[in-house]
Structure formats: structure tokens, C-alpha cells
Amino acid sequence: MIPVPANTRVWLAAGVTDMRTGFPSLAAQAEAVLQQDAFAGHPFMFRGRRGDLVKVIWWDGQGACMFTKRLERGHLAWPSAKEGKVALTLAQLAMLLEGIDWRTPQRTWQPLRAG
């Protein structure tokens, strides 16, 4: 798993990204399109056209980091918007990287009924 401190925000870039790009181009996209500082330590996620590949970039304080994951089966749950950004929690990040649809998680417990 990506070593993400608890106080960071995970930013997901809506739409698709050219997966041939490296950290410099993705960092520029984070700053221009997402309007976020790519060197603030927050992870930024980008998805490929087929939906089975994701790249995550972040600055860990010492250097630029890039994580790439390709699902062998299935696809990554991604917002349907063509542009913009979405903030994820660390739990949603973990679900997304496991191929679980983080947009509609189902709880296994039932809330207590009053009375």
C-alpha cells in the first residue's frame, strides 16, 4: 500500500489520462487542471483510457514518487465526469486500488433502532 499519512487528501483526476506520461507531466497536470500543488504531499490519481490502469503520484518530502497499478481482471471504479477532481478518503483509496467500487460501499452492520 502507498504510505499515506492520515492527514493527507487523495485527489482523483476525473476523465482519462495518457498513461505514457511520467511524473513531470502528471505533476503539471495536477497543478494546471486540478489546481493543486503537486509537491504538497497529497497523492494524485490518474486513470488510463481502458480503465484498468491507474498512476498515483506524490511528493514524500524527499523526492517524487509514482505508483502504477494495472488490474488483470475488471476495471477501476471512476467518476463519470469528463473533467474536474474528486477527493477520496484513505479507505476509498484502498477500495479503488483493490478494484472495489468505492462510490457505493455497502455496510455489513445495521444501525440500532430507537425504541
N, C-alpha and C positions, 0 to 999 in steps of 0.2 A: 504494500500500500504506500501511497505517497505520504511522506512525513509532513503533514499539515498541522501547524499549531492551532489550538482551539479557537483563537480569536481572529482567524482569517476568514475572508469571504471567498467563495469559489464562484468565478464568473464564467458563464457559458455563453459563447457567441452563437446566436441563432443563425440559421441558414447553413450553407455548406462552405467549406474552405478547401483550397488547393493543398493537398497533403504533401506536395513536393517541397513546400516551403519549410525553412528551418526557423530557429529561434529569432534571428533578427527581423525577418518578415512578419512572423506571428506577433512579436512584441510591438512592431509598428502598427499592425492591425489592431492590437489591444488598445493602443493609445489613440489611434485615429477613429476607429469605428466604435469601440466600446467606451471610449473617453475615460480610460483608467490608466494609472501609472503602472507600466509593466514591471517596474523594479521596486514595487511596494511590498512584495512578498505574497501577494494573493495569486492563487492559481487561475489560469485562464484556459478554457477548454474549447477546442475546435474539432468539428466533425467533417469527415470526408463525404463525398457525393453518394457513395453506395450505402452509407450508414453503418458500416461495420468497423470503421477505423476512427479513433479519437487521438488527438495530441493535446497534451497538457503542458503548459509552460509556467514556470515561476522562478523568481529570484530568491535564493535561500540565504542571502546575506553575504555569501562568499562567491557566488557565481550563478550563471544561468543554467537552469535545469529543464530538460524536456523528457516527458514520459509519453510513450506511444503504446497503444493497445489496439489489437485487432481481434474481434470476436470471430471464432471459427464457425459458429452457427448463430443465426439470429442477427439482430441489429440493435443499435443503441437507441434508447428512447430519447427523442429530441423534440424540442418545441416546433410547432408547425410554422411559426413566423419565419419570414424570409430574411429579416434583419433585426438588429437590436441585441439585447443582452438579458440574461436571467441569472439571478443569484441563487446558488444552491447551498444547502446545509452540508455538513460533512457526512451525515447519514445519507442524504440524497446522492452525494458524490460516490459513496461506496456502492449504493444500489446501481447507479448508472454504469460503473465500471464492471459490475457483475452481470450486466445485461438485464437487470430488473427494471420494470417501468416505474421510475421514481415519481411520476406525475400523479399516479393513483394508487398509493400504497394501501394495503388492507391491514387493519389491526386485527390481531387474533384474540383480543380480550374485549369484553363487553363492559360499557360503563355501568357503574352502580345505579340502580333505580331508587329514586326517593320514595320513602314510604314504607 
